[in-house]
Amino acid sequence: MTDLTPVVKGAPDISEVEKRDQPLSTAYNSEMGPRESWNKKNPPTEAVIIKNLKTTELTPREYRNTKARFYRLGHDVRLQPHLSELPPLGASVNHRHTTEAVIYIVSGVGHSVISWDGENEHRIDWEEGDMFSFPVWMWHQHFNDSETESCRYLAIQDTFAIKALGLHAIERFPENKA
């Protein structure tokens, strides 16, 4: 069998080429540091199928006021879904990100508030079985409207693809300074 690896005179061996991860944002309202720390402690569940999103175990994600689990399904390299849960009358932090997100409501009832720069807010009321989205980099915050029941939503985002391009960023709305 012939080795088809191209050899270029003067080119470095691949082991000599440094590989770096995307640098994290240093903006005061960046959520990238807490997210990456949480992801290192709670790596994505790798699987082909996830059974029953209504009962699968989730881990507290304090920096976002939710519980969550991230997934890498079928060795995907572009899409990264995550399942999040808000407690009764709970709310996520107001945030925005450079990834597209399609959100499917697995259980519960609530609403999301979307806006550009905190003005001209729009309310999206949702319940189990609904699906919605909003433009990239738009501020958004999710609210559980139930006094007694948690709500769960599945967000499917192009996180892996955006990270590979070095364009992944998440920010908290400025009023939520840490």
Backbone as a printed PyTorch tensor [residue, N CA C, xyz], in Angstrom:
tensor([[[  0.8460,  -1.1680,   0.0000],
         [  0.0000,   0.0000,   0.0000],
         [  0.8960,   1.2360,   0.0000]],

        [[  0.5420,   2.2080,  -0.7920],
         [  1.3320,   3.4210,  -0.9320],
         [  0.8430,   4.4850,   0.0300]],

        [[  1.7790,   5.1680,   0.6920],
         [  1.4250,   6.2910,   1.5690],
         [  1.1110,   7.4870,   0.6890]],

        [[ -0.1220,   8.0080,   0.7880],
         [ -0.5500,   9.1140,  -0.0520],
         [ -0.3770,  10.4750,   0.6310]],

        [[  0.2880,  10.4900,   1.7910],
         [  0.5060,  11.7500,   2.4850],
         [  1.4590,  12.6090,   1.6710]],

        [[  1.0450,  13.8250,   1.3070],
         [  1.9270,  14.6740,   0.5130],
         [  3.1150,  15.1510,   1.3490]],

        [[  4.2750,  15.1520,   0.7350],
         [  5.4780,  15.6430,   1.3820],
         [  5.9230,  16.8750,   0.6110]],

        [[  6.0400,  17.9840,   1.3180],
         [  6.4660,  19.2240,   0.6960],
         [  7.8030,  19.5930,   1.3140]],

        [[  8.8010,  19.7660,   0.4720],
         [ 10.1270,  20.1070,   0.9580],
         [ 10.0610,  21.4130,   1.7540]],

        [[ 10.5970,  21.3870,   2.9690],
         [ 10.6470,  22.5630,   3.8230],
         [  9.3920,  22.7790,   4.6530]],

        [[  8.3390,  21.9770,   4.4600],
         [  7.1080,  22.1310,   5.2430],
         [  7.2880,  21.4570,   6.6020]],

        [[  6.7390,  22.0550,   7.6700],
         [  6.8830,  21.4270,   8.9900],
         [  6.0530,  20.1540,   9.0800]],

        [[  6.4820,  19.2470,   9.9090],
         [  5.7090,  18.0590,  10.2370],
         [  4.4900,  18.5380,  11.0370]],

        [[  3.3380,  17.8960,  10.8720],
         [  2.1150,  18.3360,  11.5410],
         [  2.2940,  18.3760,  13.0500]],

        [[  3.1380,  17.5110,  13.6120],
         [  3.3530,  17.5140,  15.0610],
         [  4.0890,  18.7720,  15.5160]],

        [[  4.6930,  19.5020,  14.5950],
         [  5.4060,  20.7280,  14.9350],
         [  4.5010,  21.9620,  14.8780]],

        [[  3.3010,  21.8040,  14.3500],
         [  2.3950,  22.9360,  14.1880],
         [  1.5160,  23.0420,  15.4250]],

        [[  1.5780,  24.1860,  16.0930],
         [  0.8030,  24.4160,  17.2980],
         [ -0.6750,  24.5690,  16.9590]],

        [[ -1.5340,  23.9020,  17.7360],
         [ -2.9790,  24.0280,  17.5860],
         [ -3.4930,  24.8240,  18.7760]],

        [[ -4.2990,  25.8360,  18.5190],
         [ -4.8570,  26.6590,  19.5880],
         [ -6.3760,  26.6600,  19.5190]],

        [[ -6.9860,  26.7490,  20.6880],
         [ -8.4280,  26.9380,  20.7530],
         [ -8.7360,  28.4030,  20.5130]],

        [[ -9.9870,  28.6860,  20.1670],
         [-10.4050,  30.0750,  19.9850],
         [-10.1610,  30.8360,  21.2770]],

        [[ -9.5280,  32.0180,  21.1950],
         [ -9.3560,  32.8080,  22.4150],
         [-10.7120,  33.2430,  22.9630]],

        [[-10.8260,  33.2760,  24.2890],
         [-12.0730,  33.6820,  24.9160],
         [-12.1580,  35.2000,  24.9670]],

        [[-13.3490,  35.7100,  24.8450],
         [-13.5700,  37.1490,  24.9020],
         [-13.1710,  37.6840,  26.2730]],

        [[-12.6180,  38.8870,  26.2910],
         [-12.2710,  39.5380,  27.5540],
         [-13.2280,  40.6800,  27.8710]],

        [[-14.3190,  40.8000,  27.1280],
         [-15.3140,  41.8310,  27.4220],
         [-15.8760,  41.5890,  28.8240]],

        [[-16.1560,  42.6550,  29.5590],
         [-16.6160,  42.5190,  30.9420],
         [-17.8990,  41.6900,  31.0540]],

        [[-18.7200,  41.6840,  30.0050],
         [-19.9850,  40.9650,  30.0670],
         [-19.9450,  39.6360,  29.3060]],

        [[-18.7430,  39.1520,  28.9720],
         [-18.6240,  37.8710,  28.2750],
         [-19.0130,  36.7260,  29.2040]],

        [[-19.6770,  35.7450,  28.6400],
         [-20.0510,  34.5530,  29.3800],
         [-19.1760,  33.3630,  28.9690]],

        [[-18.1830,  33.6060,  28.1300],
         [-17.3750,  32.5150,  27.5880],
         [-16.5450,  31.8120,  28.6570]],

        [[-15.9560,  32.5490,  29.5920],
         [-15.1470,  31.9260,  30.6420],
         [-15.9520,  30.9670,  31.4980]],

        [[-17.0690,  31.4370,  32.0990],
         [-17.8920,  30.5230,  32.9000],
         [-18.4270,  29.3420,  32.0880]],

        [[-18.7730,  29.5960,  30.8280],
         [-19.2880,  28.5100,  29.9840],
         [-18.2210,  27.4490,  29.7480]],

        [[-17.0110,  27.8710,  29.3750],
         [-15.9370,  26.9050,  29.1000],
         [-15.5550,  26.1410,  30.3560]],

        [[-15.5220,  26.8090,  31.5120],
         [-15.2250,  26.1170,  32.7770],
         [-16.2880,  25.0660,  33.0740]],

        [[-17.5640,  25.4490,  32.9040],
         [-18.6520,  24.5020,  33.1510],
         [-18.5660,  23.3300,  32.1830]],

        [[-18.2730,  23.6200,  30.8990],
         [-18.1900,  22.5580,  29.8920],
         [-17.0480,  21.5830,  30.1740]],

        [[-15.9360,  22.0660,  30.7340],
         [-14.8230,  21.1560,  31.0770],
         [-15.2290,  20.2090,  32.1950]],

        [[-15.9990,  20.7050,  33.1660],
         [-16.4780,  19.8630,  34.2680],
         [-17.6250,  18.9640,  33.8300]],

        [[-18.3570,  19.3790,  32.8140],
         [-19.5580,  18.6700,  32.3440],
         [-19.4840,  18.5110,  30.8300]],

        [[-18.5880,  17.6320,  30.3400],
         [-18.4540,  17.4960,  28.8840],
         [-19.7380,  17.0030,  28.2420]],

        [[-19.9020,  17.2950,  26.9450],
         [-21.1250,  16.8720,  26.2590],
         [-21.3140,  15.3580,  26.3300]],

        [[-22.5560,  14.9450,  26.4720],
         [-22.9080,  13.5350,  26.3950],
         [-22.8360,  13.1370,  24.9250]],

        [[-22.0290,  12.1280,  24.6220],
         [-21.8970,  11.6650,  23.2350],
         [-22.7870,  10.4490,  23.0460]],

        [[-23.6410,  10.4990,  22.0290],
         [-24.6130,   9.4330,  21.8070],
         [-25.1580,   9.5190,  20.3950]],

        [[-25.9510,   8.5500,  20.0420],
         [-26.6890,   8.5610,  18.7870],
         [-28.1390,   8.9520,  19.0580]],

        [[-28.6510,   8.5540,  20.2310],
         [-30.0240,   8.8890,  20.6110],
         [-30.0600,   9.2270,  22.0990]],

        [[-30.8780,  10.1870,  22.4410],
         [-31.1430,  10.5350,  23.8380],
         [-32.6030,  10.2050,  24.0810]],

        [[-32.8510,   9.3660,  25.0510],
         [-34.2190,   8.9420,  25.3570],
         [-34.8620,   9.8740,  26.3770]],

        [[-36.0740,  10.2450,  26.1290],
         [-36.9590,  10.9830,  27.0180],
         [-36.3350,  12.2540,  27.6030]],

        [[-36.3750,  13.3140,  26.8330],
         [-35.8480,  14.6080,  27.2680],
         [-36.6090,  15.1890,  28.4600]],

        [[-37.7820,  14.6440,  28.7450],
         [-38.5560,  15.1400,  29.8880],
         [-37.9840,  14.6660,  31.2190]],

        [[-37.2380,  13.5550,  31.2070],
         [-36.7530,  12.9870,  32.4710],
         [-35.2340,  12.8320,  32.5470]],

        [[-34.5080,  13.0930,  31.4760],
         [-33.0540,  12.9170,  31.5190],
         [-32.4410,  13.8360,  32.5760]],

        [[-31.4090,  13.3460,  33.2630],
         [-30.7860,  14.0900,  34.3640],
         [-30.0030,  15.2980,  33.8480]],

        [[-30.1690,  16.4110,  34.5290],
         [-29.4660,  17.6470,  34.1780],
         [-28.5920,  18.0990,  35.3400]],

        [[-27.6230,  18.9540,  35.0400],
         [-26.6590,  19.4500,  36.0250],
         [-26.8670,  20.9480,  36.2340]],

        [[-26.7960,  21.4300,  37.4850],
         [-26.9430,  22.8760,  37.7120],
         [-25.9250,  23.6840,  36.9000]],

        [[-26.3880,  24.7380,  36.2920],
         [-25.5510,  25.6690,  35.5190],
         [-25.7910,  27.0500,  36.1330]],

        [[-25.0970,  27.2960,  37.2360],
         [-25.3530,  28.4780,  38.0630],
         [-25.1980,  29.7880,  37.3010]],

        [[-24.2020,  29.8720,  36.4330],
         [-23.9610,  31.1350,  35.7390],
         [-25.1090,  31.5270,  34.8150]],

        [[-26.0130,  30.5900,  34.5020],
         [-27.1370,  30.8670,  33.6090],
         [-28.4810,  30.7510,  34.3340]],

        [[-28.4760,  30.3660,  35.6200],
         [-29.7030,  30.1710,  36.4130],
         [-30.5560,  29.0120,  35.8940]],

        [[-29.9200,  28.0010,  35.3390],
         [-30.6390,  26.8440,  34.8030],
         [-29.9360,  25.5600,  35.2270]],

        [[-30.5540,  24.4470,  34.8900],
         [-29.8780,  23.1520,  34.8530],
         [-29.7180,  22.8490,  33.3710]],

        [[-28.7090,  22.0460,  33.0100],
         [-28.5080,  21.7850,  31.5810],
         [-27.7040,  20.5080,  31.3540]],

        [[-27.7180,  20.0740,  30.1130],
         [-26.8430,  19.0170,  29.6060],
         [-26.6200,  19.3150,  28.1420]],

        [[-25.3460,  19.2790,  27.7310],
         [-24.9790,  19.4790,  26.3350],
         [-24.7440,  18.1160,  25.6960]],

        [[-24.9410,  18.0410,  24.3780],
         [-24.8310,  16.7790,  23.6560],
         [-23.9530,  16.9330,  22.4180]],

        [[-23.3250,  15.8310,  22.0380],
         [-22.6940,  15.6890,  20.7270],
         [-23.3000,  14.4060,  20.1720]],

        [[-24.2160,  14.5670,  19.2320],
         [-24.9400,  13.4200,  18.6880],
         [-24.3220,  12.9760,  17.3750]],

        [[-24.1460,  11.6820,  17.2220],
         [-23.6660,  11.1130,  15.9640],
         [-22.3520,  11.7120,  15.4920]],

        [[-21.4730,  12.0780,  16.4130],
         [-20.1710,  12.6990,  16.0790],
         [-20.3480,  13.9920,  15.2920]],

        [[-21.4440,  14.7200,  15.5270],
         [-21.6850,  15.9740,  14.8040],
         [-20.5090,  16.9370,  14.9530]],

        [[-20.2500,  17.6890,  13.8970],
         [-19.1690,  18.6770,  13.9080],
         [-19.7060,  20.0960,  13.7000]],

        [[-21.0090,  20.2520,  13.4730],
         [-21.5840,  21.5770,  13.2650],
         [-22.6050,  21.9430,  14.3400]],

        [[-23.5400,  21.0310,  14.6210],
         [-24.6370,  21.3240,  15.5330],
         [-24.3750,  20.7960,  16.9380]],

        [[-24.7100,  21.6100,  17.9410],
         [-24.6300,  21.1680,  19.3280],
         [-25.9420,  21.4910,  20.0270]],

        [[-26.7230,  20.4550,  20.3350],
         [-27.9370,  20.6880,  21.1080],
         [-27.6270,  20.7220,  22.6040]],

        [[-28.4520,  21.4440,  23.3420],
         [-28.4130,  21.3450,  24.7970],
         [-29.8400,  21.4230,  25.3350]],

        [[-30.0420,  20.7060,  26.4140],
         [-31.3210,  20.6740,  27.0970],
         [-31.1730,  21.5220,  28.3540]],

        [[-32.0650,  22.4670,  28.5550],
         [-32.0130,  23.3270,  29.7340],
         [-33.3330,  23.2770,  30.4700]],

        [[-33.2540,  23.5300,  31.7850],
         [-34.4450,  23.5210,  32.6290],
         [-34.4450,  24.7600,  33.5100]],

        [[-35.5930,  25.4140,  33.5710],
         [-35.8140,  26.5500,  34.4650],
         [-36.7170,  26.0960,  35.6100]],

        [[-36.3800,  26.4720,  36.8430],
         [-37.2490,  26.1190,  37.9700],
         [-38.5450,  26.9300,  37.9180]],

        [[-39.5400,  26.5690,  38.7330],
         [-40.7770,  27.3490,  38.7690],
         [-40.4820,  28.8400,  38.9660]],

        [[-41.0990,  29.6690,  38.1400],
         [-40.9400,  31.1250,  38.1170],
         [-39.4920,  31.5650,  37.9040]],

        [[-38.6540,  30.6560,  37.4190],
         [-37.2510,  30.9800,  37.1670],
         [-37.0560,  31.7120,  35.8460]],

        [[-35.8850,  32.3330,  35.7190],
         [-35.5380,  33.0560,  34.4940],
         [-34.0590,  32.8420,  34.1940]],

        [[-33.7410,  32.6740,  32.9260],
         [-32.3410,  32.6340,  32.5200],
         [-31.7900,  34.0520,  32.5850]],

        [[-30.4890,  34.1970,  32.4430],
         [-29.9320,  35.5470,  32.3310],
         [-30.2300,  36.0660,  30.9310]],

        [[-30.3180,  37.3650,  30.7980],
         [-30.5110,  37.9970,  29.4960],
         [-29.1630,  37.9370,  28.7780]],

        [[-29.1380,  37.3470,  27.5960],
         [-27.8650,  37.1080,  26.9110],
         [-28.0600,  37.1220,  25.3980]],

        [[-26.9290,  37.0890,  24.6910],
         [-26.9540,  36.9550,  23.2320],
         [-25.7330,  36.1410,  22.8280]],

        [[-25.8020,  35.5490,  21.6160],
         [-24.6810,  34.7360,  21.1460],
         [-24.6000,  34.7760,  19.6260]],

        [[-23.4200,  34.4180,  19.1490],
         [-23.1570,  34.4360,  17.7080],
         [-23.6150,  33.1610,  17.0190]],

        [[-24.1860,  32.2480,  17.7700],
         [-24.7080,  31.0200,  17.1680],
         [-26.1900,  31.1790,  16.8690]],

        [[-26.6430,  30.5130,  15.8030],
         [-28.0730,  30.4140,  15.5500],
         [-28.6460,  29.4310,  16.5570]],

        [[-29.8900,  29.6200,  16.9470],
         [-30.5320,  28.7210,  17.9020],
         [-31.9800,  28.4930,  17.4990]],

        [[-32.3570,  27.2290,  17.4690],
         [-33.7540,  26.8330,  17.3030],
         [-34.1370,  26.2020,  18.6320]],

        [[-35.2220,  26.6770,  19.2230],
         [-35.6110,  26.2250,  20.5570],
         [-36.9360,  25.4840,  20.4770]],

        [[-36.9350,  24.2630,  21.0410],
         [-38.1290,  23.4230,  21.1040],
         [-38.5060,  23.2630,  22.5760]],

        [[-39.7540,  23.5300,  22.9170],
         [-40.2150,  23.4210,  24.2950],
         [-40.6090,  21.9670,  24.5710]],

        [[-39.8260,  21.3260,  25.4280],
         [-40.0260,  19.9180,  25.7780],
         [-41.1550,  19.7710,  26.7870]],

        [[-41.1820,  20.6650,  27.7820],
         [-42.2480,  20.6300,  28.7890],
         [-42.3790,  21.9980,  29.4450]],

        [[-43.5810,  22.2900,  29.9010],
         [-43.8050,  23.5170,  30.6430],
         [-44.4140,  24.6280,  29.8140]],

        [[-44.5240,  25.7750,  30.4720],
         [-45.1190,  26.9570,  29.8580],
         [-44.3210,  28.1760,  30.3180]],

        [[-44.1300,  29.1130,  29.4030],
         [-43.3780,  30.3100,  29.7610],
         [-43.3470,  31.2930,  28.6170]],

        [[-42.3360,  32.1400,  28.6470],
         [-42.1720,  33.1140,  27.5730],
         [-40.7070,  33.5160,  27.4740]],

        [[-40.3660,  34.1060,  26.3540],
         [-39.0410,  34.6640,  26.1330],
         [-39.2140,  36.1030,  25.6970]],

        [[-38.2830,  36.9430,  26.0990],
         [-38.2810,  38.3440,  25.6920],
         [-37.0590,  38.5550,  24.8150]],

        [[-37.2790,  39.0980,  23.6100],
         [-36.1880,  39.3530,  22.6680],
         [-36.1460,  40.8450,  22.3490]],

        [[-34.9420,  41.3540,  22.0760],
         [-34.8120,  42.7670,  21.7180],
         [-33.4250,  43.0280,  21.1410]],

        [[-33.3200,  44.1490,  20.4580],
         [-32.0240,  44.6810,  20.0430],
         [-31.6920,  45.7800,  21.0490]],

        [[-30.6060,  45.6470,  21.7780],
         [-30.1320,  46.6660,  22.7150],
         [-31.1530,  47.0570,  23.7790]],

        [[-32.0100,  46.1110,  24.1720],
         [-32.9350,  46.3460,  25.2730],
         [-34.1210,  47.2380,  24.9600]],

        [[-34.3000,  47.5980,  23.7100],
         [-35.4230,  48.4590,  23.3270],
         [-36.3350,  47.7130,  22.3690]],

        [[-37.5660,  48.1780,  22.2700],
         [-38.5540,  47.5330,  21.3850],
         [-38.6360,  46.0360,  21.6580]],

        [[-38.8360,  45.6820,  22.9210],
         [-38.8990,  44.2780,  23.3140],
         [-40.1250,  43.5920,  22.7170]],

        [[-39.9430,  42.3230,  22.3930],
         [-41.0420,  41.4850,  21.9160],
         [-41.1340,  40.2720,  22.8320]],

        [[-42.3380,  39.8810,  23.1660],
         [-42.5780,  38.7290,  24.0280],
         [-43.0330,  37.5580,  23.1620]],

        [[-42.4260,  36.4040,  23.3840],
         [-42.8180,  35.1690,  22.7030],
         [-43.3710,  34.2260,  23.7720]],

        [[-44.6800,  33.9980,  23.7700],
         [-45.2850,  33.0510,  24.7070],
         [-45.1680,  31.6520,  24.1250]],

        [[-44.7960,  30.6810,  24.9700],
         [-44.6040,  29.3130,  24.4880],
         [-45.1040,  28.2970,  25.5050]],

        [[-45.3320,  27.0850,  24.9820],
         [-45.7450,  25.9620,  25.8190],
         [-45.2250,  24.6790,  25.1730]],

        [[-45.3770,  23.5870,  25.9060],
         [-44.8900,  22.2920,  25.4360],
         [-45.3050,  22.0420,  23.9860]],

        [[-44.3210,  21.6280,  23.1710],
         [-44.5690,  21.3200,  21.7710],
         [-44.2830,  22.4640,  20.8200]],

        [[-44.0590,  23.6820,  21.3390],
         [-43.7760,  24.8350,  20.4800],
         [-42.2930,  24.8790,  20.0980]],

        [[-42.0080,  25.5510,  18.9950],
         [-40.6360,  25.7410,  18.5330],
         [-40.5250,  27.1780,  18.0290]],

        [[-39.3810,  27.8270,  18.3230],
         [-39.1850,  29.2020,  17.8640],
         [-37.7040,  29.5030,  17.6990]],

        [[-37.4320,  30.6620,  17.1130],
         [-36.0650,  31.1340,  16.9370],
         [-36.0980,  32.6540,  16.8840]],

        [[-34.9350,  33.2500,  16.8390],
         [-34.7850,  34.7060,  16.7880],
         [-33.4490,  34.9770,  16.1060]],

        [[-33.2030,  36.1990,  15.6520],
         [-31.9690,  36.4850,  14.9170],
         [-30.6960,  36.3200,  15.7610]],

        [[-29.6170,  35.9850,  15.0860],
         [-28.3060,  35.8860,  15.7200],
         [-27.9520,  37.2200,  16.3650]],

        [[-27.3420,  37.1610,  17.5540],
         [-26.8250,  38.3000,  18.3040],
         [-27.9360,  39.1820,  18.8840]],

        [[-29.1620,  38.6700,  18.9210],
         [-30.2750,  39.3960,  19.5250],
         [-30.3290,  39.0230,  21.0040]],

        [[-30.5500,  40.0200,  21.8670],
         [-30.6960,  39.7590,  23.2960],
         [-31.9520,  38.9290,  23.5210]],

        [[-31.8640,  37.9570,  24.4400],
         [-33.0280,  37.1370,  24.7550],
         [-32.9210,  36.5800,  26.1720]],

        [[-34.0850,  36.3860,  26.7630],
         [-34.1760,  35.8560,  28.1200],
         [-35.4100,  34.9820,  28.1980]],

        [[-35.2650,  33.8210,  28.8450],
         [-36.3490,  32.8460,  28.9370],
         [-36.9190,  32.8500,  30.3610]],

        [[-38.2490,  32.7410,  30.4680],
         [-38.9450,  32.7900,  31.7540],
         [-39.8860,  31.5960,  31.8780]],

        [[-39.8770,  30.9390,  33.0250],
         [-40.8490,  29.9010,  33.3360],
         [-42.0280,  30.5880,  34.0090]],

        [[-43.2130,  30.4620,  33.4500],
         [-44.3970,  31.1330,  33.9910],
         [-45.1590,  30.2910,  35.0130]],

        [[-44.7460,  29.0530,  35.2420],
         [-45.4440,  28.1930,  36.1990],
         [-44.9270,  28.4330,  37.6180]],

        [[-45.8390,  28.4480,  38.5760],
         [-45.4710,  28.5870,  39.9820],
         [-45.0730,  27.2580,  40.5990]],

        [[-45.4080,  26.1320,  39.9250],
         [-45.1950,  24.8120,  40.5450],
         [-44.3400,  23.8490,  39.7260]],

        [[-44.2690,  24.0160,  38.4200],
         [-43.5910,  23.0560,  37.5600],
         [-42.3600,  23.6640,  36.8850]],

        [[-41.3000,  22.8750,  36.7550],
         [-40.1420,  23.2890,  35.9630],
         [-40.5160,  23.2550,  34.4910]],

        [[-39.7620,  23.9430,  33.6620],
         [-39.9490,  23.8310,  32.2180],
         [-38.6090,  23.4450,  31.6010]],

        [[-38.6780,  22.7360,  30.4890],
         [-37.4760,  22.2950,  29.7720],
         [-37.5550,  22.7170,  28.3190]],

        [[-36.4070,  23.1310,  27.7950],
         [-36.3330,  23.4670,  26.3760],
         [-35.0620,  22.9040,  25.7810]],

        [[-35.1690,  22.4730,  24.5440],
         [-34.0410,  21.9580,  23.7850],
         [-33.6080,  23.0400,  22.8150]],

        [[-32.3650,  23.4740,  22.9280],
         [-31.8040,  24.4660,  22.0030],
         [-30.8240,  23.7510,  21.0880]],

        [[-31.0360,  23.8570,  19.7950],
         [-30.1180,  23.2660,  18.8230],
         [-29.4070,  24.4220,  18.1420]],

        [[-28.0750,  24.4620,  18.3260],
         [-27.2720,  25.5820,  17.8540],
         [-26.1210,  25.0880,  16.9700]],

        [[-25.6060,  25.9830,  16.1440],
         [-24.4680,  25.6530,  15.2780],
         [-23.1430,  25.9720,  15.9830]],

        [[-23.0780,  25.6630,  17.2760],
         [-21.9320,  26.0120,  18.1200],
         [-20.6250,  25.4350,  17.6090]],

        [[-20.6000,  24.1450,  17.2630],
         [-19.3380,  23.5300,  16.8280],
         [-18.8020,  24.2240,  15.5840]],

        [[-19.6630,  24.5460,  14.6440],
         [-19.2250,  25.2050,  13.4070],
         [-18.7190,  26.6140,  13.6930]],

        [[-19.4300,  27.3720,  14.5090],
         [-19.0320,  28.7440,  14.8210],
         [-17.7250,  28.7610,  15.6160]],

        [[-17.5540,  27.7970,  16.5470],
         [-16.2870,  27.7050,  17.2900],
         [-15.1270,  27.4050,  16.3430]],

        [[-15.3440,  26.4950,  15.3860],
         [-14.2810,  26.1390,  14.4440],
         [-13.8430,  27.3360,  13.6150]],

        [[-14.7560,  28.2690,  13.3800],
         [-14.4380,  29.4770,  12.6260],
         [-13.8340,  30.5750,  13.5090]],

        [[-13.7810,  30.3350,  14.8180],
         [-13.2450,  31.3350,  15.7370],
         [-14.1810,  32.4920,  15.9840]],

        [[-15.4810,  32.2750,  15.8300],
         [-16.4580,  33.3580,  15.9310],
         [-17.4320,  33.2120,  17.1040]],

        [[-17.1860,  32.2500,  17.9900],
         [-18.1320,  31.9830,  19.0680],
         [-18.0120,  33.0400,  20.1610]],

        [[-19.1180,  33.6700,  20.5000],
         [-19.1550,  34.6510,  21.5780],
         [-20.5280,  34.6230,  22.2300]],

        [[-20.5390,  34.8220,  23.5450],
         [-21.7720,  34.9310,  24.3210],
         [-21.5750,  36.0980,  25.2670]],

        [[-22.5700,  36.9760,  25.3320],
         [-22.5070,  38.1020,  26.2540],
         [-23.7700,  38.1650,  27.0850]],

        [[-23.6200,  38.6630,  28.3190],
         [-24.7650,  38.9770,  29.1590],
         [-25.1710,  40.4100,  28.9020]],

        [[-26.4520,  40.6760,  29.0380],
         [-26.9280,  42.0440,  28.8860],
         [-26.2010,  42.9180,  29.9060]],

        [[-25.7660,  44.1090,  29.5450],
         [-24.9350,  44.9270,  30.4360],
         [-25.4630,  45.1510,  31.8370]],

        [[-26.7730,  45.1420,  32.0330],
         [-27.2910,  45.3560,  33.3850],
         [-26.9880,  44.1810,  34.3050]],

        [[-26.5720,  43.0450,  33.7480],
         [-26.2630,  41.8500,  34.5310],
         [-24.7750,  41.7160,  34.8000]],

        [[-24.0760,  42.7950,  35.0980],
         [-22.6370,  42.7470,  35.3680],
         [-22.3690,  41.8090,  36.5220]],

        [[-21.3520,  40.9560,  36.3480],
         [-21.0250,  39.9900,  37.4050],
         [-20.1450,  40.6260,  38.4510]]])
